[in-house]
Structures are given as structure tokens and as C-alpha cells.
Amino acid sequence: MFEEFAFAAEVGAEGGSTISVVPSLSEMWPSLVAFIILFVLLKKVAFAPITGMLQKRADTIKESLEKAEETKVEAERLLEEYKVQLAEARSESARLVEHSRKMAESMKDDIVAKANDEAAQIVARAREAIEAEKQAAMADLQAQVADISVSVAGKLIGQKLSPADHAKLIERYVSEVGRFNDN
């Protein structure tokens, strides 16, 4: 707009025709009346609906902002709730893992103890069996040695021993061999 004033001033200064930016009084009155009539008509016809529409839009925006704020608050509450639940779940998980580890350790200890007991029992039974076999072998060996000794003694002496003498000689020999075995 300032450019138009400057242009009009330049044209007027050069001696040419001037362009008047300000209307004359005869032009201004009809324009003013038309403006007032148009303003009144717009106020009655258009301003009320436009104002209502703008107010409705402002209310809608306000409601949307309030709902967004409520949603944000609810989301933050849910987030905190989920964080608490997650912490509880992690704690429970850690507790279960620790409990399972302790149970596994206890079961391992029980299994090892049972295996050690069974091994000790097997070793004890084996020792008992060996001792029984040893005693049986010794008794059998003593009997055979006694028979052989009596036979040899009888041949050396040149007599035949009676069954009673034979039994006495065997008992004496077995007791002597038993004494040597105990030492």
C-alpha cells in the first residue's frame, strides 16, 4: 500500500495526471452506506452461524484436549501398574528359580547320599561274602590237610589208625592250624 502512495507521488511530481488514493466525499458516502448494510446483514445472517460454529469447534477442541489428558493420565496409571506387575513377576520368577535350584541341589544331595549308602552296603556285602568264602575255603582246606596229614602220618607210623584215633588226630591238627591262622 505504501508503494502505491509512493508511485502516486512520483507520477504527480512529474507533471502527469495524479492518481488519487483517497476517494472523494461523493464516492465515500455510498461506499460507507454499502459497507454498513453489508456489515448488518453479515452480522445477522453469517456472524451468528460462524460464531456458533467457531464456539462449537472450540468446545470440540477443548473436549478432545480433556479426553487426551484423561487418556494420558490413564495411560500413565496403567504404565505404573504394569511396571509394578512386571517387577512382581520378575521377583516371583527369581524366587521360583531359586526354589528350583535349592530343590535340585537337595535332590542331588539325596541321590549322592543314597548312592554312597548303596555302595557301602554293596562293599559290606562283598566283604561278608569274601569272608564267608574264605572261612569255607579254610575249613575245606583244613579238612583236606588233616586227611592228608593223617594218611601220611599213618604211612609213616606204619599203622592203621582207628576211627576214634583218626578223629582225635584231626581235631588236634585243626586246632593247631587254626592257631597259626589266627596269628
DACOR-V25723 format. One record per residue. RES is the residue in one letter. PSI is psi as a letter, one per 40 degrees, with the letter a starting at -180 (NA if undefined). BURIAL is + if it has 9 or more other C-alpha atoms within 8 Angstrom, else -. D_LAST is the distance of its C-alpha to the last C-alpha in Angstrom with 2 decimals. Layout:
BEGIN
RES:PSI:BURIAL:D_LAST
RES:PSI:BURIAL:D_LAST
END
This chain:
BEGIN
M:d:-:140.47
F:d:-:141.12
E:d:-:141.60
E:d:-:144.46
F:d:+:146.20
A:d:-:145.83
F:d:-:147.18
A:d:+:150.13
A:d:+:150.94
E:d:-:150.94
V:d:+:153.20
G:d:+:155.60
A:d:-:155.69
E:e:-:156.70
G:e:-:159.75
G:a:-:158.63
S:i:-:158.44
T:i:-:156.07
I:h:-:153.45
S:h:-:153.29
V:d:-:149.89
V:h:-:151.13
P:i:-:153.10
S:i:-:156.55
L:d:-:157.31
S:d:-:158.84
E:d:-:155.66
M:d:+:153.35
W:d:-:154.71
P:d:-:154.14
S:d:-:150.67
L:d:-:149.86
V:d:-:151.16
A:d:-:149.17
F:d:-:146.04
I:d:-:146.49
I:d:-:147.14
L:d:-:144.13
F:d:-:141.98
V:d:-:143.09
L:d:+:142.52
L:d:+:139.09
K:d:+:138.20
K:d:-:139.17
V:d:-:137.93
A:d:+:135.09
F:d:+:133.72
A:d:+:132.63
P:d:-:130.59
I:d:-:129.25
T:d:-:128.35
G:d:-:126.75
M:d:-:124.84
L:d:-:123.67
Q:d:-:122.67
K:d:-:120.84
R:d:-:119.07
A:d:-:118.17
D:d:-:116.79
T:d:-:114.79
I:d:-:113.35
K:d:-:112.57
E:d:-:110.81
S:d:-:108.88
L:d:-:107.79
E:d:-:106.77
K:d:-:104.81
A:d:-:103.20
E:d:-:102.23
E:d:-:100.85
T:d:-:98.93
K:d:-:97.59
V:d:-:96.48
E:d:-:94.86
A:d:-:93.15
E:d:-:91.81
R:d:-:90.58
L:d:-:88.88
L:d:-:87.38
E:d:-:85.89
E:d:-:84.67
Y:d:-:83.05
K:d:-:81.47
V:d:-:79.97
Q:d:-:78.75
L:d:-:77.31
A:d:-:75.49
E:d:-:74.14
A:d:-:73.08
R:d:-:71.31
S:d:-:69.58
E:d:-:68.54
S:d:-:67.34
A:d:-:65.25
R:d:-:63.84
L:d:-:62.97
V:d:-:61.34
E:d:-:59.26
H:d:-:58.34
S:d:-:57.39
R:d:-:55.31
K:d:-:53.44
M:d:-:52.93
A:d:-:51.65
E:d:-:49.27
S:d:-:48.04
M:d:-:47.67
K:d:-:45.76
D:d:-:43.38
D:d:-:42.94
I:d:-:42.32
V:d:-:39.77
A:d:-:37.98
K:d:-:38.01
A:d:-:36.78
N:d:-:33.90
D:d:-:33.06
E:d:-:33.30
A:d:-:31.16
A:d:-:28.46
Q:d:-:28.75
I:d:-:28.61
V:d:-:25.49
A:d:-:23.86
R:d:-:25.05
A:d:-:23.85
R:d:-:20.31
E:d:-:20.49
A:d:-:21.94
I:d:-:19.35
E:d:-:16.54
A:d:-:18.71
E:d:-:19.38
K:d:-:15.75
Q:d:-:15.11
A:d:-:18.36
A:d:-:17.65
M:d:-:14.35
A:d:-:16.38
D:d:-:19.22
L:d:-:17.31
Q:d:+:15.80
A:d:+:19.39
Q:d:-:20.90
V:d:-:18.63
A:d:+:19.35
D:d:+:23.03
I:d:-:23.17
S:d:-:21.44
V:d:+:23.86
S:d:-:26.72
V:d:-:25.89
A:d:-:25.39
G:d:+:28.64
K:d:+:30.44
L:d:-:29.20
I:d:-:30.20
G:e:-:33.28
Q:i:-:33.35
K:h:-:33.08
L:i:-:30.72
S:i:-:32.01
P:d:-:30.46
A:d:-:29.23
D:d:-:27.62
H:d:+:26.20
A:d:-:24.60
K:d:-:23.16
L:d:+:21.67
I:d:+:20.11
E:d:-:18.63
R:d:-:17.13
Y:d:+:15.71
V:d:+:14.33
S:d:-:12.61
E:d:-:11.07
V:d:+:10.07
G:d:-:8.73
R:d:-:6.48
F:d:-:5.33
N:d:-:5.46
D:d:-:3.80
N:NA:-:0.00
END
